Amino acid sequence: MASLTMPRPSQSTSASCSSPIPSRCSFGDQNPTFSFSFRDSRSRVHVCNAAAVRCDMAEALNFPNGKPNIPVLNERTLPKFLETARMEKTVNRTTNNRIKLFSGTANPALSQEIACYMGVELGKINIKRFADGEIYVQLQESVRGCDVYLVQPTCPPANENLMELLIMIDACRRASAKNITAVIPYFGYARADRKTQGRESIAAKLVANLITEAGADRVLACDLHSGQSMGYFDIPVDHVYCQPVILDYLASKTVSSNDLVVVSPDVGGVARARAFAKKLSDAPLAIVDKRRHGHNVAEVMNLIGDVKGKVAVMVDDMIDTAGTIAKGAALLHQEGAREVYACCTHAVFSPPAIERLSGGLFQEVIVTNTIPVAEKNYFPELTVLSIANLLGETIWRVHDDCSVSSIFQ
């Protein structure tokens, strides 16, 4: 049996850190092997980065109680899953002063990591609230004729962060920016993407119109809830998939492919789980089917597929209250699953998500930092992966008019 192992990414307790670059998650062998390692300590969260080198930051991001933060990087060394997707043309990135990167207040840590990866400084911007809650934005450097990238996920509080993004876009437009790209790691309101019953709003289309009318020329978003959301925009949308980051992390584990099964927590996520399973050496797929027979009637949950004695990896785009994924994990254990892992891109973590996720159902919960995870939401089984290098490389490719889709091929 072939073996696929790699060192576990190191943990960091400071903003200046170093960790090994993980190998590409490749499963070309007939029977590759994963190995799931166990933590020695149950008292801290694992925070990993696909690639990290020493980076001196202007302000330390340490938590007062010593919990590790996400490491950042300042060199443009591609992670393994990007190495095969080489640049189609080369520009002098070190002296390019026509690109400006600004951060909103929703996720400044991720913005700083992206800036370190790209080798640029975050633009100076003044964002404040008036006493009545109104948002004020002023750019503190010239962007005339520049390509501007605004990093702002519309995560909770969604309305505040969305309005801040719109005002940032408007400020750049009125400052004569050449092109404005809204980098939205988490696109809020994406779940309201269709009408399932009468008299509903399609809020995803409304938000797309707001961003377009504010003056954005392009949108860069990560793992949209549904693919059709791209069609709601009348401007180009670059859809970034964070699966390679999670797959690279899973490459640090070893378990026989015969013991691995990818599970979709609901019928709506089958396409996403199938794509994930295909990259895991075409692993088998299982589906949790839940249905109600009437109002105020308990859900009936059925499992399609075999998980007995297997390591189940549940895949979803987000975890909000964790109700669906927790019930699915309980069903998998009832059906004889040996271990259950949860993988998602967006860690929304609305109450009572933490209680459900830390209740012993999951061996590990793997998320990315598209949404900042509050310190109070840390629990022993949580692992946070950084997508800074993925977003940084994507921004450079957009700026250089190079292919973005080749990253994921």
Secondary structure, 3 states (H helix, E strand, C coil): CCCCCCCCCCCCCCCCCCECCCCCCCCCCCCCECECCCCCCCCCCEEEECCECCCCCCCCCCCCCCCCCCCCCCCCCCCHHHHCCCCCCCCCHHHCCCEEEEECCCCHHHHHHHHHHHCCCECCEEEEECCCCCEEEEECCCCECCEEEEECCCCCCHHHHHHHHHHHHHHHHHCCECEEEEEECCCCCCCCCCCCCCCCCCHHHHHHHHHHHHCCCEEEEECCCCHHHHHHCCCCEEEECCHHHHHHHHCCCECEHHHEEEEECCHHHHHHHHHHHHHCCCCCEEEEEEECCCCCCCCEEEEECCCCCCEEEEEEEEECCCHHHHHHHHHHHHCCCCEEEEEEEEECCCCCHHHHHCCCCCCEEEEECCCCCCHHHCCCCEEEEECHHHHHHHHHHHHCCCCCHHHHC
